[in-house]
Amino acid sequence: MEANKKYKKSKKKKPFLGPIRWWMLALLVLAMVVSYIDRGNFSMVAPLLTDLFDLDAQKKGYIFSAFLLGYTLMQIPSGRLVDKYGIKWTYAIAYLIWGLTAASFSLATAFWHFLVLRIFLGVTESISGPAGNAYVAKYFREDERGLVNGFLVSGSKIGPAVGAILAGFLIDSYGWRILFLLCGLIPLTWLIPWLLLYTRQEKMQLAPQQSEGTTVKAAPPKKITLAQLSGKRKTWGIFLGYLFYGYVWFLYISWLPSYLYEVLGFSIRESGWWAGFSYGCLTLVVILSGYAADRLIHRGYSPSKTRKGFIVAGFLFGTLILFVPFIQSPLIAMTMVVITISGMGLATANTWAITQTVAPPGTVGTLAGIQNFGATFGGFIAPMVTGYTIKITGSYAPAFVLAGLCMFAGIACYTLLIGKVEPMRIEDKCK
């Protein structure tokens, strides 16, 4: 109890910016939704392009993976850019380029056009995770970050749902080229409120200093190298823990519809509804669990035990996938899948809150990039490993068992490697 009192006394207030920081958060969520619409549009039009561009299954696979290639490789560099040059302009420039890239798909006339554009789209969208996390860490307190991260992550769940509906309407009404053109160009209007509000926010931060008649600036944080950050046990715990999480998450995104259709016998429409329902439940759990963790911390409970407790609970729900292949009833199996996917949401917001807390000053973007690199690397290999095991065994059971084991491995990473949830200390080895 003494530790809890100590935490309450030591809480540092973030800069008071009134409601503007929540408006900025809304813009970050909207940008996340846009990014998931853009990256999902090709999946919607792929069936229409098979004959037009002579795209067989292998070529489509290359195009699908191309996005993750660019996205994964740029996670850490994007984080370093955010930490070095700030959030405002790095995000604005990247957002502008990814919007123009998304619109450029409408001009594609060959297989390699789609391949190159998908890689470049992944490169430019890689800024979203590091920049969003850096903003949250800078402007929201520890006991607010669970809810805030819940909202931020919800964009990655809302985007695919909204994108599928929007794409279906635009393709049916105007054709696939218009889909890319409009989804790329119209969202660029987001830049106007982003730059205006961020500029206003910067002025509000400077106002107290000016009223006191001082021009003294806070000392900049000491520079921490990527090698120093990578040498810490907490960094490896975050990287590996989210790699296992990402592996399971991308397994669901890639193979869940096929499992529902091929094994459980649901129709395409039913499979889509069940998958959408699972992700909708997941979104709700992500937001509510983040809020619940915040309330507990606000009341004096240990941030370390609270955040890690929610993460362990979420990963334990993820292990329920072990039992799904052995359930005979399609309805019961599907119910278990919904519970498994939704339960994983208990961990999601709290994993990001831990990253924001343990990052040394000036490294939140980089550490978030490392975490996202782990997730996307896991996501890059999950579809291939799953496809291979299904091919050689003719069953989804080995793939689901492996997913359950990944969840246990993730628990070990977050409980044993990360230790106490507090800022990492980087010792100076030389002047």
PAPAFI-611290 format. One line per 8 residues: number of its first residue (from 1); their letters; for each residue z, y, x of N, C-alpha, C. Coordinates in steps of 0.2 Angstrom, whole numbers, plus 2048, in hexadecimal, padded with zeros to 3 digits. Each point is the difference from the previous one (the first is absolute). Layout:
! residues N
NUM = A = Z:Y:X:Z:Y:X:Z:Y:X | ...
This chain:
! residues 431
1 = MEANKKYK = 800:7FA:804:800:806:7FC:800:806:804 | 803:800:806:801:805:805:7F9:802:802 | 7FB:7FB:801:7F9:801:802:7FD:804:7FB | 801:7FE:7FA:7FC:803:7FA:802:808:800 | 807:801:801:802:807:800:7FD:804:806 | 7FF:7FD:805:7FD:803:806:7F9:801:7FF | 7FC:7FC:7FC:7F9:801:7FF:800:806:7FB | 804:801:7FB:800:805:7FB:801:807:804
9 = KSKKKKPF = 804:800:805:802:806:803:7FA:802:805 | 7FC:7FB:802:7FB:801:806:7F9:801:7FD | 800:800:7F9:7F9:801:7FD:7FD:806:802 | 7FA:801:802:7FD:806:802:7FB:802:7FA | 801:806:7FE:7FB:802:7FB:7F9:802:802 | 7FB:7FE:7FD:7FA:802:802:7FE:807:7FE | 7FB:803:802:7FF:807:7FF:7FF:801:7F8 | 804:805:7FD:7FF:801:7F9:7F9:803:7FE
17 = LGPIRWWM = 7FC:7FD:7FD:7FA:802:7FE:7FF:800:7F8 | 805:800:7FD:7FF:800:7F8:7FC:7FA:7FE | 7FC:801:7FB:7FC:7FB:7FD:7F9:7FF:804 | 7FF:804:805:7FA:7FF:803:7FF:7FA:804 | 805:7FD:803:7FF:7FA:803:7FE:7FA:7FC | 803:800:7F9:7FE:7FB:7FB:7F8:801:7FE | 7FE:806:800:7F9:801:7FF:7FC:7FE:806 | 802:801:806:7FD:7FD:806:800:7F8:7FF
25 = LALLVLAM = 805:7FD:7FE:801:7F9:800:7FA:7FE:7FA | 800:803:7FB:7FB:7FF:7FB:7F9:800:803 | 7FE:804:804:7FA:801:803:7FF:7FA:805 | 805:7FE:804:800:7FA:804:7FE:7FA:7FC | 804:7FF:7FA:7FF:7FA:7FC:7F8:800:7FD | 7FE:806:7FE:7F9:800:7FE:7FB:7FF:805 | 801:802:806:7FC:7FE:806:800:7F9:801 | 806:7FD:7FF:800:7F8:801:7FC:7FD:7FB
33 = VVSYIDRG = 800:802:7FA:7FC:7FD:7FA:7F9:801:802 | 7FE:806:802:7F9:801:802:7FD:7FB:805 | 805:7FF:805:7FE:7FC:806:7FF:7F9:7FD | 804:7FD:7FC:7FF:7FA:7FD:7FA:7FF:7FC | 7FE:805:7FC:7FA:800:7FC:7FA:800:805 | 800:804:805:7FA:800:804:7FF:7F9:804 | 806:7FD:802:7FF:7FA:804:7FE:7FA:7FB | 802:801:7FA:7FE:7FB:7FB:7FA:800:7FD
41 = NFSMVAPL = 7FC:806:800:7FA:801:7FD:7FA:7FB:802 | 800:7FE:806:7FB:7FB:802:801:7F9:7FD | 806:7FE:7FF:802:7FA:7FD:7FD:800:7F9 | 800:805:7FD:7FE:801:7F9:7F8:7FF:7FF | 7FD:803:805:7F8:801:800:7FD:7FA:804 | 804:7FC:804:7FD:7FB:804:7FC:7FB:7FC | 802:7FE:7FA:7FB:7FB:7FC:7F9:803:7FE | 800:806:800:7FA:804:7FE:7FB:800:806
49 = LTDLFDLD = 803:800:806:7FC:801:806:7FE:7FA:803 | 802:7FA:7FE:7FE:7FA:803:7F8:7FF:801 | 7FD:801:7FB:7F8:7FF:800:7FD:806:803 | 803:806:7FE:7FD:807:802:800:800:808 | 805:7FE:803:801:801:808:800:7F9:803 | 7FF:7FB:7FD:800:7F9:803:806:7FF:803 | 806:801:7FC:807:7FF:802:802:7F9:7FE | 800:7FB:805:803:7FA:7FE:808:800:801
57 = AQKKGYIF = 804:7FB:7FF:807:800:800:803:802:807 | 7FC:7FD:805:802:802:807:800:807:801 | 7FA:803:7FE:7FF:807:802:805:805:7FC | 802:7FD:7F9:805:804:7FC:807:800:804 | 801:7FA:803:806:7FF:803:801:804:806 | 7FB:801:804:800:805:805:801:807:7FE | 7FD:802:7FA:801:807:7FE:807:801:7FD | 803:7FB:7FD:807:800:7FD:805:801:806
65 = SAFLLGYT = 7FF:7FC:805:804:800:806:7FF:806:804 | 7FA:804:800:7FF:805:804:805:806:7FF | 802:801:7FA:805:805:7FE:806:7FF:804 | 803:7FA:7FF:806:7FE:803:800:801:808 | 7FA:7FE:803:7FF:801:807:802:807:802 | 7FC:805:7FD:801:807:802:807:802:7FE | 803:7FE:7FB:806:802:7FD:806:7FE:805 | 7FF:7FA:802:806:7FD:804:800:803:807
73 = LMQIPSGR = 7FA:800:803:800:803:807:802:807:801 | 7FF:804:7FA:802:807:801:807:802:7FD | 804:7FB:7FE:807:801:7FE:804:804:805 | 801:7FD:806:804:803:805:7FD:807:802 | 7F9:800:802:7FE:806:802:801:806:7FB | 7FF:7FE:7F9:801:805:7FB:807:803:800 | 805:7FB:801:807:802:800:801:805:806 | 7FD:7FE:806:801:805:805:7FD:807:7FF
81 = LVDKYGIK = 7FA:800:7FD:7FD:806:7FE:805:804:7FB | 803:7FD:7FB:804:803:7FC:807:803:803 | 802:7FC:805:806:802:803:7FF:806:805 | 7FA:800:803:7FE:805:805:7FE:807:7FD | 7FC:7FF:7FA:7FD:806:7FD:802:802:7FA | 805:7FC:7FD:803:802:7F9:7FC:7FD:7FB | 802:801:7FA:7FE:7FC:7FA:7FA:804:7FC | 801:806:800:7FC:805:7FC:7F8:7FF:801
89 = WTYAIAYL = 7FE:801:806:7F9:800:802:7FD:7F9:802 | 805:7FC:803:7FD:7F9:801:7FE:7FD:7FA | 804:800:7FA:7FF:7FD:7FA:7FA:804:7FD | 800:806:800:7FA:804:7FD:7F9:7FE:803 | 800:800:806:7FA:7FE:804:7FE:7F9:7FE | 804:7FC:801:7FF:7F9:7FE:7FE:7FF:7F9 | 803:803:7FC:7FE:7FF:7F8:7F9:803:7FF | 7FE:805:803:7FA:803:7FF:7FA:7FB:803
97 = IWGLTAAS = 802:7FD:806:7FB:7FC:803:7FF:7F9:7FB | 806:7FE:7FE:800:7F9:7FC:7FC:802:7F9 | 801:806:7FD:7FD:801:7FA:7F8:800:801 | 7FE:803:806:7F9:801:801:7FD:7F9:802 | 804:7FC:803:7FE:7F9:802:7FF:7FC:7F9 | 805:800:7FC:800:7FD:7FA:7FA:802:7FC | 7FE:806:800:7FA:802:7FC:7FA:7FE:803 | 800:7FF:807:7FA:7FE:804:7FE:7F9:7FE
105 = FSLATAFW = 804:7FC:7FD:7FE:7F9:7FE:7FA:800:7FB | 800:806:7FC:7FA:801:7FB:7FA:800:803 | 7FF:802:807:7FA:800:804:7FE:7FA:803 | 804:7FB:800:7FF:7FA:804:7FA:7FC:7FE | 7FC:7FE:804:7FA:7FC:7FF:7FF:7F9:804 | 805:7FE:803:800:7FA:804:807:7FD:801 | 800:7FA:802:807:7FD:801:804:803:805 | 7FD:802:806:804:803:805:803:807:7FE
113 = HFLVLRIF = 7FC:804:7FC:803:806:7FD:807:7FF:7FD | 801:7FB:7FC:806:7FE:7FD:805:7FE:805 | 7FE:7FC:805:805:7FE:805:803:806:804 | 7FB:804:802:803:806:804:804:805:7FC | 7FE:801:7FA:804:804:7FB:807:7FE:7FF | 800:7F9:7FF:806:7FD:7FE:805:801:806 | 7FE:7FF:806:804:800:806:802:808:801 | 7FC:804:7FF:802:807:800:804:803:7FB
121 = LGVTESIS = 800:7FD:7FA:804:801:7FA:807:7FE:802 | 801:7FA:803:806:7FD:802:803:805:806 | 7FC:802:804:803:805:806:803:806:7FD | 7FC:803:7FB:802:807:7FD:806:7FF:7FC | 800:7FA:7FC:806:7FF:7FB:806:7FE:803 | 800:7FE:807:806:7FE:803:805:805:801 | 7FF:806:7FF:804:806:800:805:800:7FB | 7FF:7FD:7FA:804:801:7FA:807:7FD:801
129 = GPAGNAYV = 801:7FA:803:806:7FD:801:805:804:805 | 7FE:801:806:804:804:804:801:807:7FE | 7FB:804:7FD:802:807:7FE:805:800:7FA | 7FF:7FB:7FB:804:800:7FB:807:7FF:802 | 801:7FB:804:807:7FE:803:803:806:804 | 7FC:803:804:803:806:803:802:805:7FC | 7FC:802:7FA:802:805:7FC:807:7FE:7FC | 801:7FA:7FE:806:7FE:7FD:806:800:804
137 = AKYFREDE = 7FF:7FE:807:805:800:804:803:807:802 | 7FB:805:800:801:807:801:804:804:7FB | 7FE:7FE:7F9:802:805:7FB:804:7FC:7FB | 802:7FA:801:804:7FC:7FB:806:7FD:803 | 806:800:7FD:806:7FD:803:800:7F9:800 | 805:7FD:804:800:7F8:800:801:7FE:7F9 | 805:803:7FC:801:7FD:7F9:7FB:802:7FB | 7FA:803:802:7FB:802:7FB:7FA:7FB:802
145 = RGLVNGFL = 7FF:7FD:806:7FA:7FD:802:7FE:7FA:7FD | 805:7FC:7FD:7FE:7FA:7FC:7FB:802:7FA | 802:805:7FC:7FC:802:7FA:7FA:803:803 | 800:804:805:7FA:804:802:7FB:7FB:803 | 803:7FB:804:7FB:7FB:802:7FD:7FC:7FB | 804:7FE:7FB:7FE:7FD:7FA:7FA:803:7FD | 801:807:7FF:7FA:804:7FD:7FA:7FF:805 | 801:801:806:7FB:801:805:7FC:7F9:800
153 = VSGSKIGP = 804:7FA:800:7FC:7FA:801:7FD:7FE:7F9 | 802:803:7FB:7FD:7FE:7F9:7F9:802:800 | 7FE:805:804:7F9:802:800:7FB:7FA:802 | 803:7FC:805:7FC:7FA:802:7FF:7FB:7FA | 805:800:7FB:7FF:7FB:7FB:7FC:803:7FA | 801:807:7FF:7FD:803:7FA:7F8:801:802 | 7FE:801:806:7FA:801:802:7FB:7FB:7FE | 802:7F9:802:7FB:7FB:7FE:7FF:7FF:7F8
161 = AVGAILAG = 805:802:7FD:800:7FF:7F8:7FB:806:7FE | 802:806:802:7FC:805:7FD:7F8:800:803 | 800:7FE:806:7F9:7FF:803:7FC:7FB:7FC | 803:7FB:7FE:7FC:7FA:7FD:7FD:803:7F9 | 804:803:7FC:7FE:803:7FA:7FB:806:801 | 801:804:805:7FC:806:801:7F9:7FD:802 | 800:7FB:805:7FA:7FE:803:7FC:7FC:7FA | 803:7FC:7FC:7FD:7FD:7FB:7FC:805:7FB
169 = FLIDSYGW = 803:805:7FE:7FD:805:7FC:7FA:804:803 | 801:802:807:7FB:804:803:7FA:7FB:802 | 801:7FA:802:7FA:7FC:801:7FC:7FE:7FA | 804:7FF:7FB:7FD:7FE:7F9:7FC:806:7FE | 802:806:801:7FD:806:7FD:7FB:803:804 | 801:801:807:7FC:804:804:7FD:7FC:806 | 803:7FA:802:7FD:7FC:805:805:801:806 | 7FF:7FB:805:805:7FF:806:800:806:805
177 = RILFLLCG = 7FA:803:800:800:806:805:804:806:7FE | 800:801:7F9:804:806:7FE:807:7FE:800 | 802:7FA:800:807:7FE:801:803:803:807 | 7FC:7FE:805:802:802:807:800:808:800 | 7FB:803:7FE:7FF:807:801:806:804:7FC | 801:7FE:7FA:805:804:7FC:807:7FE:803 | 802:7FA:802:806:7FE:802:801:803:807 | 7FB:802:804:801:803:806:801:807:800
185 = LIPLTWLI = 7FC:803:7FC:800:808:800:805:803:7FC | 801:7FE:7FA:804:803:7FB:807:800:803 | 803:7FB:802:807:800:803:801:805:806 | 7FA:803:803:801:805:805:804:806:7FE | 800:801:7F9:803:806:7FD:808:7FF:802 | 802:7FA:802:807:7FF:801:802:805:806 | 7FC:801:805:801:804:806:803:807:7FE | 7FD:803:7FA:802:807:7FE:808:800:7FF
193 = PWLLLYTR = 803:7FC:7FC:807:801:7FF:804:7FD:806 | 7FD:7FC:804:804:7FD:806:801:806:805 | 7FA:803:801:801:806:805:804:806:7FE | 7FF:801:7F9:804:806:7FD:807:7FF:800 | 802:7FA:7FE:807:7FE:7FF:804:7FF:807 | 7FC:7FD:804:803:7FF:807:801:806:804 | 7FB:805:7FF:801:807:803:806:803:7FD | 801:800:7F9:806:803:7FD:806:7FD:802
201 = QEKMQLAP = 800:7F9:801:806:7FD:803:802:802:807 | 7FB:801:804:801:802:807:804:807:800 | 7FD:804:7FB:803:807:800:807:800:7FD | 802:7FB:7FC:806:800:7FD:805:7FD:805 | 7FE:7FC:805:804:7FE:805:802:805:805 | 7FB:805:801:801:805:805:804:806:7FD | 800:801:7F9:803:805:7FD:808:801:802 | 804:7FB:800:807:801:802:801:803:808
209 = QQSEGTTV = 7FB:7FE:804:801:802:807:7FE:807:800 | 7FB:802:7FC:7FE:807:801:805:805:7FD | 804:7FE:7FA:805:804:7FD:806:801:805 | 801:7FB:804:805:801:805:7FF:804:806 | 7F9:802:800:7FE:804:806:800:7FC:807 | 7FE:7FA:7FF:800:7FC:806:7F9:7FD:801 | 7FE:7FF:806:7FA:7FD:801:801:7F9:804 | 806:7FE:801:802:7FA:804:7FD:7FA:7FC
217 = KAAPPKKI = 7FC:7FC:804:7FD:7FA:7FD:804:7FA:803 | 800:7FB:7FB:804:7FA:802:7FC:7FC:806 | 804:7FD:804:7FE:7FD:806:7FB:7FA:7FE | 7FA:7FF:802:7FC:7FB:7FE:803:7F9:802 | 7FF:7FB:7FC:803:7F9:802:7FC:7FE:807 | 804:7FC:804:7FE:7FE:806:7FA:7FB:7FF | 7FB:800:804:7FA:7FC:7FF:802:7F9:802 | 7FE:7FB:7FB:802:7F9:801:7F9:7FD:800
225 = TLAQLSGK = 7FF:7FC:805:7FA:7FC:801:7FF:7FA:7FB | 7FA:7FE:7FF:7FF:7FA:7FC:803:7FA:804 | 800:800:806:803:7FA:804:808:800:7FF | 803:806:800:807:800:7FF:802:7FE:7F9 | 7FC:802:7FB:801:7FE:7F9:7FF:7F8:7FF | 7FB:7FE:803:7FE:7F9:800:805:7FB:803 | 804:803:805:805:7FC:803:806:7FF:7FC | 801:803:7FA:806:7FF:7FD:800:7FA:7FB
233 = RKTWGIFL = 806:7FD:7FF:800:7FA:7FC:7FF:802:7F8 | 802:806:7FE:7FF:802:7F9:7F9:801:7FF | 7FC:802:805:7F9:801:7FF:7FD:7F9:7FE | 802:7FB:804:7FD:7F9:7FF:802:7FD:7FA | 806:802:7FE:802:7FD:7F9:7FC:803:7FB | 7FF:807:800:7FC:803:7FB:7F9:7FD:800 | 7FD:800:806:7F9:7FD:800:7FF:7F9:7FE | 804:7FC:802:800:7F9:7FE:802:7FF:7F9
241 = GYLFYGYV = 805:803:7FE:802:7FF:7F9:7FB:802:7FB | 7FC:806:801:7FB:802:7FC:7FA:7FC:801 | 7FF:7FD:806:7FA:7FC:801:800:7FA:7FB | 806:7FD:7FF:801:7FA:7FC:7FF:802:7F8 | 803:806:7FF:7FF:803:7F9:7F9:801:7FF | 7FC:804:804:7F9:801:7FF:7FC:7FA:800 | 802:7FB:803:7FC:7F9:800:800:7FE:7F9 | 806:800:7FD:801:7FD:7F9:7FD:805:7FB
249 = WFLYISWL = 801:806:801:7FD:805:7FB:7F8:800:800 | 7FD:7FF:805:7F9:800:800:7FD:7F9:7FE | 804:7FB:801:7FE:7F9:7FD:7FF:801:7F9 | 805:803:7FD:800:801:7F8:7FA:804:7FE | 7FF:806:804:7FA:804:7FE:7F9:7FD:801 | 800:7FB:805:7FA:7FD:801:7FE:7FA:7FC | 806:7FC:7FF:7FF:7F9:7FD:803:7FF:7F9 | 804:804:7FE:804:7FF:7FA:7FB:7FF:7FA
257 = PSYLYEVL = 7FB:805:7FF:7FB:7FF:7FA:7FC:7F9:801 | 7FF:7FE:806:7FC:7F9:801:805:7FA:7FE | 806:801:802:805:7FB:7FE:801:7FF:7F8 | 801:806:7FD:801:800:7F9:7FA:7FD:7FC | 7FA:801:803:7F9:7FE:7FD:7FF:7F9:801 | 801:7FE:807:7FE:7F9:802:805:7FB:7FF | 806:802:800:806:7FB:800:803:800:7F9 | 802:806:7FE:804:800:7FA:7FC:800:7FA
265 = GFSIRESG = 7F9:801:801:7FB:800:7FA:800:806:7FC | 802:806:802:7FF:806:7FC:7F9:802:801 | 7FE:804:7FA:7F9:803:801:801:806:804 | 7FA:803:802:7FF:805:804:804:806:7FD | 7FF:801:7FA:804:806:7FC:807:7FF:801 | 803:7F9:7FE:807:7FF:800:802:800:807 | 7FD:7FE:805:802:801:807:801:807:802 | 7FB:804:7FE:801:808:802:806:803:7FC
273 = WWAGFSYG = 801:7FE:7FA:806:802:7FC:806:7FE:804 | 801:7FA:801:806:7FD:804:801:804:806 | 7FB:800:804:801:804:807:802:807:7FF | 7FD:803:7FB:801:807:7FF:808:801:7FE | 802:7FB:7FB:807:800:7FE:805:7FF:805 | 7FE:7FC:805:804:7FE:806:801:807:804 | 7FB:803:801:800:806:805:803:806:7FC | 800:800:7F9:803:805:7FC:808:7FF:801
281 = CLTLVVIL = 802:7FA:7FF:807:7FE:800:803:802:807 | 7FC:7FE:805:801:802:807:802:807:801 | 7FB:804:7FE:801:808:800:806:802:7FD | 802:7FE:7FB:806:802:7FC:806:7FE:804 | 800:7FA:803:806:7FD:804:800:804:807 | 7FB:802:803:800:804:806:804:807:7FF | 7FE:803:7FA:803:807:7FF:807:7FF:7FE | 802:7FB:7FC:807:800:7FD:804:7FD:806
289 = SGYAADRL = 7FE:7FB:804:804:7FE:805:802:805:806 | 7FB:804:801:801:806:805:805:805:7FD | 800:801:7FA:804:805:7FC:807:7FD:800 | 801:7F9:7FF:806:7FD:800:804:800:807 | 7FC:7FF:805:802:800:807:803:807:801 | 7FC:805:7FE:802:807:801:807:802:7FD | 801:7FD:7FA:806:802:7FC:806:7FC:804 | 7FF:7FA:802:805:7FD:804:802:804:806
297 = IHRGYSPS = 7FB:802:804:802:803:806:803:807:7FE | 7FE:804:7FB:803:806:7FE:807:7FF:7FE | 802:7FA:7FE:807:7FF:7FE:804:7FE:806 | 7FD:7FF:805:804:7FF:806:7FF:7F9:803 | 7FC:7FC:7FE:7FF:7F9:802:7FC:801:807 | 800:7FB:804:7FD:801:807:7F8:7FF:7FF | 7FD:805:803:7F8:800:7FF:7FD:7FA:803 | 804:7FE:806:7FD:7FA:803:801:7F9:7FC
305 = KTRKGFIV = 805:7FF:7FD:801:7FA:7FC:7FC:801:7F9 | 800:806:7FE:7FC:801:7F9:7F9:7FE:801 | 7FD:804:805:7F9:7FF:801:7FE:7F9:802 | 804:7FD:804:7FE:7F9:802:802:7FB:7FB | 805:802:7FC:801:7FB:7FA:7FA:800:7FB | 7FD:805:7FF:7FB:800:7FB:7FA:7FD:803 | 7FF:801:807:7FA:7FD:803:801:7F8:800 | 806:7FE:802:801:7F8:800:7FF:7FE:7F9
313 = AGFLFGTL = 802:803:7FB:7FF:7FE:7F9:7F9:7FF:7FE | 7FC:806:802:7F9:800:7FF:7FC:7FA:803 | 802:7FF:806:7FD:7FA:804:802:7F9:7FD | 806:800:7FE:802:7F9:7FD:7FC:7FF:7F9 | 7FF:805:7FC:7FB:800:7FB:7F9:7FD:802 | 7FE:803:806:7FA:7FE:802:7FF:7F9:802 | 806:7FD:802:800:7F8:802:7FF:7FC:7FA | 800:803:7FA:7FF:7FB:7FA:7F9:7FE:7FF
321 = ILFVPFIQ = 7FB:803:804:7FA:7FD:800:7FF:7F9:802 | 805:7FE:804:800:7F9:802:800:7FB:7FB | 803:802:7FA:800:7FB:7FA:7FA:800:7FC | 7FC:806:800:7FB:800:7FB:7FB:7FB:800 | 7FD:7FD:806:7FB:7FB:800:802:7FA:7FD | 807:7FF:7FF:803:7F9:7FD:802:801:7F9 | 7FE:805:7FD:801:801:7F9:7FA:7FE:7FC | 801:7FC:7FB:7FA:7FD:7FC:7FE:805:7FB
329 = SPLIAMTM = 804:804:7FC:7FF:804:7FB:7FD:806:802 | 7F9:802:7FE:7FD:806:803:804:807:7FE | 803:800:7FA:804:805:7FE:807:801:804 | 803:7FB:801:806:800:804:7FE:802:807 | 7FB:7FD:803:7FE:802:807:7FE:807:800 | 7FD:803:7FB:7FE:807:800:806:805:800 | 805:7FD:7FC:806:804:7FF:804:801:807 | 800:7FA:803:803:800:807:7FC:804:805
337 = VVITISGM = 7F9:801:7FF:7FD:804:805:802:808:7FE | 800:801:7FA:802:807:7FE:807:802:803 | 805:7FB:7FF:806:801:802:800:801:808 | 7FC:7FC:803:800:800:808:7FD:807:802 | 7FB:802:7FD:7FC:806:802:805:806:7FF | 802:800:7FA:805:806:7FE:806:800:804 | 803:7FA:801:806:800:804:7FF:803:807 | 7FA:7FF:803:7FF:803:807:801:807:800
345 = GLATANTW = 7FF:803:7FA:800:808:7FF:807:802:802 | 806:7FC:800:806:802:802:801:802:807 | 7FB:7FD:804:800:802:807:7FC:806:802 | 7FA:801:7FC:7FB:805:803:802:807:802 | 803:803:7FB:802:807:801:806:800:806 | 804:7FB:800:806:800:805:7FD:7FF:807 | 7FB:7FC:800:7FD:7FF:807:7FE:807:803 | 7FD:804:7FC:7FD:806:803:806:805:801
353 = AITQTVAP = 805:800:7FC:806:804:801:804:7FE:806 | 800:7FA:802:803:7FE:806:7FC:803:806 | 7F9:7FF:800:7FC:803:805:801:807:801 | 801:804:7FB:801:807:800:807:802:803 | 805:7FC:7FF:806:801:803:801:7FE:807 | 7FD:7FB:802:801:7FE:807:7FC:803:805 | 7FA:803:7FE:7FC:803:804:803:806:804 | 800:801:807:802:805:803:7FC:807:7FE
361 = PGTVGTLA = 803:806:801:7FD:806:7FE:7F9:800:803 | 7FB:802:7FC:7F9:801:802:7FC:7FA:801 | 803:7FA:7FD:7FC:7FA:801:7FF:7FC:7F9 | 802:803:7FB:7FF:7FD:7F9:7F9:7FE:7FF | 7FB:804:801:7F9:7FE:7FF:7FE:7FA:804 | 802:800:806:7FE:7FB:805:804:7F9:7FD | 806:800:7FF:803:7FA:7FE:7FE:7FE:7F9 | 7FE:804:7FC:7FD:7FE:7F9:7F9:7FD:802
369 = GIQNFGAT = 7FC:803:805:7FA:7FD:801:801:7F9:803 | 805:7FF:804:802:7F9:803:801:7FB:7FA | 804:803:7FB:802:7FB:7FA:7FA:7FF:7FC | 7FB:805:7FF:7FA:7FE:7FC:7FB:7FC:804 | 800:801:807:7FC:7FC:804:802:7F8:7FF | 807:7FF:800:802:7F9:7FE:7FE:7FE:7FA | 800:804:7FB:7FE:7FD:7F9:7F9:7FF:7FF | 7FC:805:803:7F8:7FF:800:7FE:7FA:804
377 = FGGFIAPM = 803:7FF:806:7FE:7FA:804:802:7FA:7FC | 806:800:7FD:801:7FA:7FC:7FB:7FF:7FA | 7FE:806:7FE:7FB:800:7FA:7F9:7FE:803 | 7FF:801:806:7F9:7FE:803:7FF:7F9:801 | 806:7FD:802:7FF:7F8:801:802:7FC:7FA | 804:803:7FB:802:7FC:7FA:7FA:7FD:7FC | 7FB:804:7FE:7FA:7FD:7FD:7FD:7FA:803 | 7FF:801:807:7FC:7FB:804:804:7FA:800
385 = VTGYTIKI = 807:800:802:804:7FB:800:800:7FC:7FA | 801:804:7FA:801:7FD:7FA:7F9:7FC:7FE | 7FA:803:801:7FA:7FD:7FF:7FF:7FA:804 | 802:800:806:800:7FA:804:804:7FA:7FE | 806:802:7FE:804:7FA:7FE:7FE:7FD:7F9 | 7FD:805:7FC:7FE:7FD:7F9:7FA:7FC:802 | 7FB:802:804:7FA:7FC:802:802:7F9:803 | 805:7FF:804:801:7FA:803:805:7FB:7FC
393 = TGSYAPAF = 804:804:7FB:804:7FC:7FC:7FE:7FF:7F9 | 7FC:805:7FE:7FE:800:7F9:806:802:7FB | 805:803:803:806:802:7FC:802:807:802 | 804:803:7FB:803:807:802:807:7FE:803 | 803:7FA:7FF:807:7FF:802:801:802:807 | 7FC:7FE:805:802:802:807:800:807:801 | 7FC:804:7FD:7FF:807:801:807:803:7FD | 802:7FE:7FA:806:803:7FC:806:7FE:804
401 = VLAGLCMF = 800:7FA:803:806:7FE:804:801:804:806 | 7FA:801:803:800:805:806:803:807:7FE | 7FD:802:7FA:803:807:7FE:807:800:7FF | 803:7FB:7FD:807:7FF:7FF:804:800:807 | 7FD:7FD:805:803:800:806:800:807:804 | 7FB:803:7FF:7FF:807:802:805:805:7FE | 802:7FF:7F9:806:804:7FD:806:7FE:804 | 802:7FA:801:806:7FE:804:800:803:807
409 = AGIACYTL = 7FA:800:803:7FF:803:807:801:808:7FF | 7FE:803:7FB:801:807:7FF:807:802:7FF | 804:7FC:7FD:807:801:7FF:804:800:807 | 7FE:7FB:804:803:7FF:807:7FE:807:804 | 7FA:802:7FF:7FE:806:804:805:806:7FE | 801:801:7FA:803:806:7FD:808:800:801 | 802:7F9:800:808:800:801:802:7FF:807 | 7FC:7FD:804:802:7FE:807:7FD:805:805
417 = LIGKVEPM = 7FA:803:7FF:7FD:804:805:802:807:7FF | 800:803:7FA:801:807:7FF:807:802:801 | 805:7FC:7FE:807:802:801:802:805:7FC | 804:805:802:803:805:7FC:7FA:805:7FF | 800:803:7FA:7FB:805:7FE:802:807:802 | 7FE:802:806:802:806:802:7FA:802:805 | 7FF:806:802:7FB:802:805:801:7FD:806 | 7FA:7FE:803:800:7FC:806:801:805:806
425 = RIEDKCK = 803:7FE:805:802:804:806:7FB:7FE:805 | 7FC:805:803:7FC:7FF:805:803:804:806 | 802:7FC:805:803:802:806:7FB:803:805 | 801:806:803:7FC:803:805:801:7FC:806 | 7FA:7FE:803:800:7FC:806:7FE:804:806 | 7FD:806:7FF:7FE:805:805:800:807:7FD | 800:805:804:7FF:806:7FE:7F9:802:800
